[in-house]
């Protein structure tokens, strides 16, 4: 299969810029099979499956290239004194899988929570965007994502999915900042009473 990543610069104002991206397809050893649910997903998305399985590269080469990508993006952020965060839409799987992938197939790869320039990152720098949006919705936070439109189609191809997720995070950050600066919003109090 494949792996993709996009690095965005998100200024407070102005255009959001892609400053780096990564995409490679992995040549796994023969004999690996999909579970039934995964096989059904790819059957329903044959074009994405084709992109995710062509031009494959040996697994160790992909792992080393991913390590180099992470290292170089962290270096750019460090040199620019920029905040470096990892955004995913399913951290329970994605982060653990990439941690395993880097530590298994590279000599120097560390988990994603490790920043090669500043040490271990705080947990708030590992962002599960889907979870954050659900929490805000459940709390009644007036964050409206209906007007989000990505620059590329969400078609289940790795690089497009990474771009959509990165752009969605940028939109979320700007919307959240606007709501925070609004005079008309206060967090709901719920049933919490002082003791």
C-alpha positions as CSV (number, residue, x, y, z in Angstrom):
1,X,0.0,0.0,0.0
2,X,1.2,3.6,0.4
3,X,1.9,6.4,2.7
4,X,1.5,10.2,2.3
5,X,2.1,13.4,4.3
6,X,1.7,17.1,3.7
7,X,3.4,19.9,5.5
8,X,1.5,23.2,5.6
9,X,2.4,26.7,6.8
10,X,-0.6,28.3,8.4
11,X,-0.2,32.0,8.9
12,X,-2.7,33.9,10.9
13,X,-3.7,35.7,7.8
14,X,-3.1,35.2,4.1
15,X,-2.7,32.1,2.0
16,X,-2.0,28.7,3.4
17,X,1.1,27.2,1.7
18,X,2.1,23.6,1.2
19,X,5.8,23.7,2.0
20,X,6.5,19.9,1.7
21,X,4.8,16.7,0.8
22,X,5.6,13.0,0.7
23,X,4.1,10.0,-1.1
24,X,5.4,6.6,-1.8
25,X,3.9,3.1,-2.4
26,X,5.3,0.2,-0.4
27,X,6.3,-3.1,-1.9
28,X,5.4,-5.5,0.9
29,X,6.7,-9.1,0.9
30,X,4.5,-11.6,-0.9
31,X,1.7,-13.3,0.9
32,X,0.1,-10.4,2.8
33,X,-3.7,-10.3,2.6
34,X,-6.4,-7.9,3.5
35,X,-9.0,-8.5,6.1
36,X,-12.6,-8.6,4.7
37,X,-13.5,-5.0,5.7
38,X,-10.4,-3.6,4.1
39,X,-10.8,-5.7,0.9
40,X,-14.4,-4.4,0.6
41,X,-13.2,-0.8,1.0
42,X,-10.7,-1.1,-1.8
43,X,-13.2,-3.0,-4.0
44,X,-15.4,0.1,-3.7
45,X,-12.5,2.5,-4.6
46,X,-10.6,0.8,-7.4
47,X,-8.9,4.0,-8.8
48,X,-7.6,4.8,-5.3
49,X,-6.4,1.2,-4.9
50,X,-4.6,1.4,-8.3
51,X,-2.7,4.6,-7.2
52,X,-1.9,3.1,-3.8
53,X,-0.4,0.0,-5.3
54,X,1.6,1.1,-8.4
55,X,5.2,2.2,-8.6
56,X,6.1,0.3,-5.4
57,X,9.4,0.7,-3.6
58,X,11.0,-1.8,-1.2
59,X,9.7,-1.3,2.3
60,X,13.0,-0.3,3.9
61,X,13.6,2.4,1.2
62,X,10.1,3.8,1.9
63,X,10.7,3.8,5.7
64,X,14.1,5.6,5.2
65,X,12.5,8.1,2.9
66,X,9.7,8.7,5.4
67,X,12.3,9.1,8.2
68,X,14.2,11.7,6.0
69,X,10.9,13.5,5.3
70,X,10.0,13.8,9.0
71,X,13.5,14.8,9.9
72,X,13.7,17.5,7.3
73,X,10.2,18.9,8.0
74,X,11.1,19.1,11.7
75,X,14.4,20.8,10.8
76,X,12.5,23.4,8.7
77,X,10.1,24.1,11.6
78,X,13.0,24.3,14.1
79,X,15.0,26.7,11.9
80,X,11.9,28.9,11.4
81,X,11.0,28.7,15.1
82,X,7.6,27.4,13.9
83,X,5.2,25.2,15.8
84,X,5.4,21.6,14.6
85,X,2.4,19.4,15.0
86,X,1.3,16.0,13.6
87,X,-2.3,15.9,12.4
88,X,-4.2,12.7,11.6
89,X,-7.8,11.7,11.3
90,X,-7.3,8.5,13.2
91,X,-4.4,8.7,15.6
92,X,-5.3,5.4,17.2
93,X,-4.2,3.6,14.1
94,X,-2.1,6.0,12.0
95,X,0.4,7.1,14.7
96,X,0.9,3.6,16.1
97,X,1.4,2.2,12.7
98,X,3.9,4.8,11.6
99,X,5.8,4.5,14.9
100,X,6.0,0.7,14.3
101,X,6.9,1.2,10.6
102,X,9.8,3.7,11.4
103,X,11.2,1.7,14.3
104,X,11.0,-1.7,12.5
105,X,12.4,-0.7,9.1
106,X,14.9,2.1,9.9
107,X,18.0,2.1,12.0
108,X,17.4,5.6,13.5
109,X,13.6,6.2,13.2
110,X,11.8,7.3,16.4
111,X,8.1,7.5,17.2
112,X,6.3,10.5,15.7
113,X,6.1,12.1,19.1
114,X,9.9,12.5,19.0
115,X,11.2,15.7,17.5
116,X,14.7,15.2,16.4
117,X,15.6,18.9,17.3
118,X,13.7,19.5,20.5
119,X,13.1,16.1,22.1
120,X,9.7,14.5,23.0
121,X,6.8,16.6,21.9
122,X,3.9,17.5,24.2
123,X,0.8,15.3,23.5
124,X,-1.2,18.4,22.3
125,X,1.2,18.4,19.3
126,X,-0.3,15.0,18.1
127,X,-3.7,16.1,16.8
128,X,-6.6,13.7,16.0
129,X,-8.7,16.2,14.1
130,X,-11.7,13.9,13.8
131,X,-11.8,13.5,17.6
132,X,-11.3,17.3,18.2
133,X,-14.2,18.1,15.9
134,X,-16.5,15.6,17.6
135,X,-15.7,17.0,21.1
136,X,-16.4,20.5,20.0
137,X,-19.7,19.5,18.4
138,X,-20.7,17.6,21.5
139,X,-19.8,20.6,23.7
140,X,-22.0,22.8,21.6
141,X,-19.1,24.9,20.3
142,X,-20.2,27.0,17.3
143,X,-17.6,25.8,14.9
144,X,-19.2,25.4,11.5
145,X,-17.1,23.1,9.2
146,X,-19.9,22.9,6.5
147,X,-18.2,25.7,4.5
148,X,-14.9,23.9,4.3
149,X,-13.9,23.1,0.8
150,X,-10.6,21.4,0.0
151,X,-8.4,22.3,-3.0
152,X,-8.4,18.6,-4.1
153,X,-11.0,15.9,-4.2
154,X,-11.2,13.6,-1.1
155,X,-10.9,10.4,-3.3
156,X,-9.0,8.1,-0.9
157,X,-5.8,8.5,-2.7
158,X,-3.0,9.0,-0.1
159,X,-1.7,12.4,-1.2
160,X,-5.1,13.9,-1.8
161,X,-6.3,12.6,1.6
162,X,-3.3,14.1,3.3
163,X,-3.9,17.4,1.6
164,X,-7.6,17.4,2.5
165,X,-6.8,16.6,6.1
166,X,-4.1,19.4,6.3
167,X,-6.4,22.0,4.7
168,X,-9.2,20.9,7.0
169,X,-6.9,21.4,10.0
170,X,-6.0,24.9,8.8
171,X,-9.6,25.8,8.3
172,X,-10.4,24.4,11.8
173,X,-7.6,26.5,13.3
174,X,-8.8,29.7,11.7
175,X,-12.5,29.0,12.5
176,X,-11.6,28.3,16.1
177,X,-9.5,31.5,16.4
178,X,-12.5,33.5,15.0
179,X,-14.9,31.9,17.5
180,X,-12.5,32.5,20.4
181,X,-12.3,36.2,19.5
182,X,-16.1,36.5,19.2
183,X,-17.8,38.4,22.0
184,X,-21.0,36.4,21.6
185,X,-19.7,33.0,22.7
186,X,-19.4,31.4,26.1
187,X,-18.8,27.8,26.8
188,X,-21.9,25.9,27.9
189,X,-22.1,25.3,31.6
190,X,-24.0,22.0,31.5
191,X,-25.0,20.4,34.8
192,X,-21.8,21.0,36.7
193,X,-22.4,22.7,40.0
194,X,-19.8,23.8,42.5
195,X,-19.3,21.6,45.6
